[in-house]
Amino acid sequence: MNDQSELLILLRLYGILSPSLLSKWWKEDPSLSLSEETSHPLKKLSNEKISASSIRKLAEKELPKAKRLIKTYSDNGIGMIAISSPDYPACLKTIHDPPPVLFLKGKKTFLNENRLIGIVGTRDPSSYGKSVVRHLAGELSNKDWTIVSGLAKGIDGLAHKETIRTNGKTIGVIAGGFDHIYPRENRLLARHMAESHLLVSEHLPHIKPQKWHFPMRNRLISGLTEGIVVIQGKERSGSLITAYQALEQGREVFAVPGSIFDQNSQGPARLIQEGAKLVAGIDDILDELPGFKVQYTDPV
């Protein structure tokens, strides 16, 4: 772990600076220098409320405690990757508001091993929606794609389960921390994924999921992936939020059509009307993703 990563993790663990401020500081100055300057990025970003010297003194005092806390987390299977680390997913650095620190449980190499694609949808799928997610998740995992979803009830959970059943790789991005897996019905699934696959959160383990955490989670699902496949969802749903965030992030958006008599077909239909690629099989997805187009260049 480099000095920048240690500093970011310390400040994130102690909540000394907001995650947004930490990310903005890192983008302004990847070295995270704490030398006292009249034009230090922290002064500008905090409207003169925070000085480099105060952060430096606090870091020097708290670093030994932070290292003990990091070890405690590690002993409980929780890893951390700061945005300054080469292990941090390069694609996630390109989004508007990347988390300064990711909390991980499981096989962190999944973040960079294979190509990643997201599958999301309604929490109340029809038998048709269930069949579609099983087909697409299974076929994509057989083609060595890692399936990313939100560990939610319905389409998300099914995407994880089918990927596991077909011996693929899957990543679950959760709202809140690891001590409070939601929904309860997916806790056994989450436990298995923490052992054999990967769980990702931007929150400290003790944080309970709040309503606003879910759209925050959705931007990470899209940010980690090359594209998002939406399988059933109403016009106003978390699935569509994820799709629109994917568009903002320069990712591809795919939508599976359904019956015009099913409310959960309205979301995908709207996306198709707005230019999303209609999916009738995995070739419709693979043809649009011959190579990863999102590139990241380190700040200078």
C-alpha positions as CSV (number, residue, x, y, z in Angstrom):
1,M,0.0,0.0,0.0
2,N,1.5,3.4,-1.0
3,D,1.5,6.6,1.1
4,Q,-1.4,8.1,-0.9
5,S,-3.5,5.0,-0.4
6,E,-2.8,4.9,3.4
7,L,-3.8,8.6,3.7
8,L,-7.0,8.1,1.7
9,I,-8.1,5.1,3.6
10,L,-7.3,6.7,7.0
11,L,-9.4,9.8,6.1
12,R,-12.2,7.6,4.8
13,L,-12.2,5.4,7.9
14,Y,-12.4,8.3,10.2
15,G,-14.8,10.4,8.1
16,I,-12.5,13.4,8.4
17,L,-13.3,14.5,4.8
18,S,-16.3,13.6,2.7
19,P,-15.9,10.9,0.0
20,S,-16.6,13.5,-2.6
21,L,-14.0,15.9,-1.3
22,L,-11.4,13.1,-1.1
23,S,-12.0,12.2,-4.7
24,K,-11.9,15.8,-5.9
25,W,-8.6,16.3,-4.0
26,W,-7.1,13.2,-5.6
27,K,-8.1,14.4,-9.1
28,E,-6.6,17.8,-8.4
29,D,-3.4,16.4,-7.0
30,P,-2.8,12.6,-7.3
31,S,0.3,12.9,-5.0
32,L,-2.0,14.1,-2.2
33,S,0.7,16.4,-1.0
34,L,0.3,17.9,2.5
35,S,3.0,20.5,2.1
36,E,1.7,23.9,3.3
37,E,0.9,26.1,0.3
38,T,-1.3,29.1,0.0
39,S,-2.9,27.5,-3.1
40,H,-3.3,24.0,-1.7
41,P,-6.2,22.1,-3.4
42,L,-7.9,21.4,-0.1
43,K,-8.2,25.1,0.7
44,K,-9.9,25.8,-2.6
45,L,-12.1,22.7,-2.5
46,S,-13.3,23.3,1.0
47,N,-13.7,27.1,0.7
48,E,-10.8,27.8,3.0
49,K,-12.3,25.6,5.8
50,I,-9.6,22.9,5.7
51,S,-5.8,23.3,5.7
52,A,-3.1,20.8,4.7
53,S,-1.4,21.3,8.0
54,S,-4.4,20.2,10.0
55,I,-4.8,17.1,7.9
56,R,-1.1,16.3,8.2
57,K,-1.2,16.6,12.0
58,L,-4.3,14.5,12.3
59,A,-2.9,11.8,9.9
60,E,0.4,11.6,11.9
61,K,-1.6,11.1,15.1
62,E,-4.2,8.6,13.8
63,L,-2.2,6.5,11.4
64,P,-1.2,3.8,13.9
65,K,-4.9,3.4,15.0
66,A,-5.9,3.3,11.3
67,K,-3.4,0.5,10.6
68,R,-4.8,-1.5,13.5
69,L,-8.4,-1.0,12.2
70,I,-7.3,-2.0,8.7
71,K,-5.8,-5.2,10.1
72,T,-9.1,-5.9,12.0
73,Y,-11.1,-5.5,8.8
74,S,-8.6,-7.7,7.0
75,D,-8.9,-10.4,9.7
76,N,-12.6,-10.4,9.0
77,G,-12.1,-10.8,5.2
78,I,-12.6,-7.1,4.3
79,G,-10.1,-5.5,2.0
80,M,-9.8,-1.9,0.9
81,I,-8.6,-0.3,-2.3
82,A,-7.9,3.4,-2.6
83,I,-8.4,5.3,-5.9
84,S,-4.6,5.9,-5.9
85,S,-3.8,2.2,-6.0
86,P,-3.0,0.4,-9.3
87,D,-5.5,-2.2,-8.2
88,Y,-8.4,0.2,-8.3
89,P,-10.5,-0.4,-11.4
90,A,-9.4,2.0,-14.1
91,C,-12.8,2.2,-15.6
92,L,-14.3,3.4,-12.3
93,K,-11.8,6.3,-12.2
94,T,-13.4,7.7,-15.4
95,I,-16.9,8.4,-13.8
96,H,-17.8,11.8,-12.4
97,D,-17.7,10.8,-8.7
98,P,-15.7,7.6,-8.1
99,P,-15.5,6.4,-4.5
100,P,-12.1,7.3,-3.0
101,V,-12.0,3.9,-1.3
102,L,-13.7,0.6,-2.2
103,F,-14.5,-2.0,0.4
104,L,-14.2,-5.5,-0.8
105,K,-15.1,-9.0,0.3
106,G,-14.0,-12.0,-1.8
107,K,-11.8,-12.3,-4.8
108,K,-10.7,-8.7,-5.6
109,T,-9.0,-9.9,-8.8
110,F,-12.5,-10.2,-10.4
111,L,-12.4,-6.4,-10.8
112,N,-9.6,-6.6,-13.4
113,E,-9.5,-10.2,-14.6
114,N,-12.3,-10.5,-17.2
115,R,-14.6,-8.2,-19.1
116,L,-17.5,-7.0,-17.0
117,I,-21.1,-6.5,-17.9
118,G,-24.1,-5.4,-15.8
119,I,-27.5,-7.1,-15.6
120,V,-30.2,-5.3,-13.8
121,G,-34.0,-5.3,-13.6
122,T,-37.2,-5.4,-11.6
123,R,-37.5,-6.9,-8.1
124,D,-40.7,-8.6,-9.3
125,P,-39.9,-10.4,-12.5
126,S,-42.4,-12.4,-14.5
127,S,-41.7,-16.0,-15.5
128,Y,-40.5,-14.5,-18.9
129,G,-38.1,-12.1,-17.1
130,K,-36.7,-15.0,-15.0
131,S,-36.1,-17.1,-18.2
132,V,-34.4,-14.2,-19.9
133,V,-32.0,-13.4,-17.1
134,R,-31.1,-17.1,-16.7
135,H,-30.4,-17.4,-20.4
136,L,-28.4,-14.2,-20.8
137,A,-26.4,-14.5,-17.5
138,G,-25.6,-18.1,-18.3
139,E,-24.6,-17.5,-21.9
140,L,-22.5,-14.4,-21.0
141,S,-20.7,-16.2,-18.2
142,N,-20.0,-19.1,-20.5
143,K,-18.3,-16.5,-22.8
144,D,-16.0,-15.5,-19.9
145,W,-17.9,-12.3,-19.0
146,T,-18.1,-11.4,-15.3
147,I,-21.6,-10.5,-14.4
148,V,-22.1,-7.4,-12.2
149,S,-25.4,-6.6,-10.4
150,G,-26.8,-5.2,-7.2
151,L,-27.7,-8.3,-5.1
152,A,-31.3,-7.0,-5.0
153,K,-34.4,-9.2,-5.0
154,G,-35.5,-10.3,-8.4
155,I,-33.5,-9.9,-11.6
156,D,-30.3,-8.9,-9.8
157,G,-30.2,-11.9,-7.5
158,L,-31.1,-14.3,-10.3
159,A,-28.3,-12.9,-12.4
160,H,-25.8,-13.7,-9.6
161,K,-27.3,-17.2,-9.0
162,E,-27.3,-18.2,-12.6
163,T,-23.7,-17.1,-13.1
164,I,-22.7,-19.1,-10.1
165,R,-24.7,-22.1,-11.4
166,T,-22.8,-22.0,-14.7
167,N,-19.4,-21.7,-13.0
168,G,-19.0,-18.1,-14.0
169,K,-17.8,-15.1,-12.1
170,T,-20.0,-12.5,-10.5
171,I,-19.7,-9.2,-8.6
172,G,-22.4,-7.9,-6.2
173,V,-22.4,-4.1,-5.6
174,I,-24.3,-3.4,-2.4
175,A,-25.9,-0.4,-0.8
176,G,-24.7,0.2,2.8
177,G,-21.9,-1.8,4.5
178,F,-21.1,-5.5,4.7
179,D,-22.6,-5.8,8.2
180,H,-26.1,-5.0,6.9
181,I,-26.7,-7.0,3.7
182,Y,-30.1,-6.1,2.1
183,P,-32.4,-7.7,1.4
184,R,-32.3,-10.4,4.1
185,E,-33.4,-13.1,1.7
186,N,-30.1,-12.7,-0.2
187,R,-27.8,-13.0,2.8
188,L,-26.9,-16.6,2.1
189,L,-26.2,-15.7,-1.5
190,A,-24.0,-12.8,-0.3
191,R,-22.1,-15.1,2.1
192,H,-21.3,-17.4,-0.8
193,M,-20.3,-14.6,-3.0
194,A,-18.0,-13.2,-0.3
195,E,-16.2,-16.5,-0.2
196,S,-16.1,-17.5,-3.9
197,H,-16.9,-14.4,-5.9
198,L,-16.8,-10.7,-4.9
199,L,-18.9,-8.1,-3.0
200,V,-18.2,-4.4,-3.4
201,S,-19.3,-1.4,-1.3
202,E,-18.3,2.2,-1.0
203,H,-19.4,2.3,2.6
204,L,-17.8,1.3,5.9
205,P,-19.0,-2.1,7.0
206,H,-21.1,-0.8,9.9
207,I,-23.1,1.6,7.8
208,K,-26.8,0.6,7.4
209,P,-28.3,1.0,3.9
210,Q,-30.2,4.2,3.4
211,K,-32.7,5.1,0.6
212,W,-30.1,7.3,-1.2
213,H,-27.5,4.6,-1.1
214,F,-29.3,2.7,-3.8
215,P,-28.9,5.2,-6.7
216,M,-25.3,5.7,-5.5
217,R,-24.8,1.9,-5.8
218,N,-26.3,1.9,-9.3
219,R,-23.6,4.3,-10.6
220,L,-21.0,1.8,-9.5
221,I,-22.7,-1.1,-11.2
222,S,-22.6,0.9,-14.5
223,G,-19.2,2.4,-13.7
224,L,-17.5,-1.0,-13.3
225,T,-18.9,-2.4,-16.5
226,E,-18.7,-2.0,-20.3
227,G,-22.4,-2.0,-20.6
228,I,-25.7,-2.5,-18.8
229,V,-28.5,-5.0,-19.8
230,V,-31.9,-4.0,-18.5
231,I,-34.4,-6.9,-18.2
232,Q,-37.8,-5.7,-17.1
233,G,-38.5,-2.6,-15.2
234,K,-41.1,0.2,-14.9
235,E,-40.5,3.6,-16.5
236,R,-39.5,5.0,-13.1
237,S,-37.3,2.4,-11.5
238,G,-33.8,1.8,-10.2
239,S,-33.0,-0.1,-13.4
240,L,-33.6,2.9,-15.5
241,I,-31.5,5.1,-13.2
242,T,-28.7,2.6,-13.7
243,A,-29.2,2.8,-17.5
244,Y,-29.1,6.6,-17.6
245,Q,-26.0,6.7,-15.4
246,A,-24.4,4.2,-17.8
247,L,-25.1,6.6,-20.7
248,E,-23.6,9.5,-18.8
249,Q,-20.5,7.4,-18.1
250,G,-20.1,6.5,-21.8
251,R,-21.2,2.8,-21.4
252,E,-23.4,0.9,-23.7
253,V,-27.1,0.3,-22.8
254,F,-29.0,-2.8,-23.8
255,A,-32.7,-3.5,-23.2
256,V,-34.8,-6.7,-23.5
257,P,-38.2,-6.1,-25.0
258,G,-41.3,-7.7,-23.5
259,S,-45.1,-7.8,-23.7
260,I,-46.9,-4.4,-24.2
261,F,-49.4,-5.6,-21.6
262,D,-46.7,-5.8,-18.8
263,Q,-45.8,-2.7,-16.9
264,N,-42.3,-4.0,-16.4
265,S,-41.8,-3.8,-20.2
266,Q,-42.3,-0.1,-20.1
267,G,-38.8,0.7,-18.9
268,P,-36.9,-1.3,-21.6
269,A,-39.3,-0.1,-24.3
270,R,-38.6,3.5,-23.3
271,L,-34.8,2.8,-23.4
272,I,-35.1,1.3,-26.9
273,Q,-37.1,4.3,-28.1
274,E,-34.3,6.5,-26.8
275,G,-31.6,4.5,-28.6
276,A,-30.7,1.5,-26.4
277,K,-29.8,-1.7,-28.3
278,L,-32.6,-4.1,-28.5
279,V,-31.5,-7.5,-27.2
280,A,-32.9,-10.7,-28.7
281,G,-29.8,-12.8,-27.8
282,I,-26.3,-12.4,-26.6
283,D,-24.9,-11.7,-30.1
284,D,-26.8,-8.4,-29.9
285,I,-24.7,-7.6,-26.9
286,L,-21.3,-9.0,-28.0
287,D,-21.5,-7.3,-31.4
288,E,-21.6,-3.9,-29.7
289,L,-18.7,-4.7,-27.4
290,P,-15.8,-5.9,-29.5
291,G,-13.4,-4.1,-27.3
292,F,-13.5,-1.9,-24.2
293,K,-13.8,1.7,-25.3
294,V,-13.5,3.5,-21.9
295,Q,-9.9,4.6,-21.3
296,Y,-8.4,6.3,-18.2
297,T,-5.4,8.6,-18.2
298,D,-3.8,9.4,-14.8
299,P,-4.1,13.1,-13.9
300,V,-1.0,15.1,-14.4
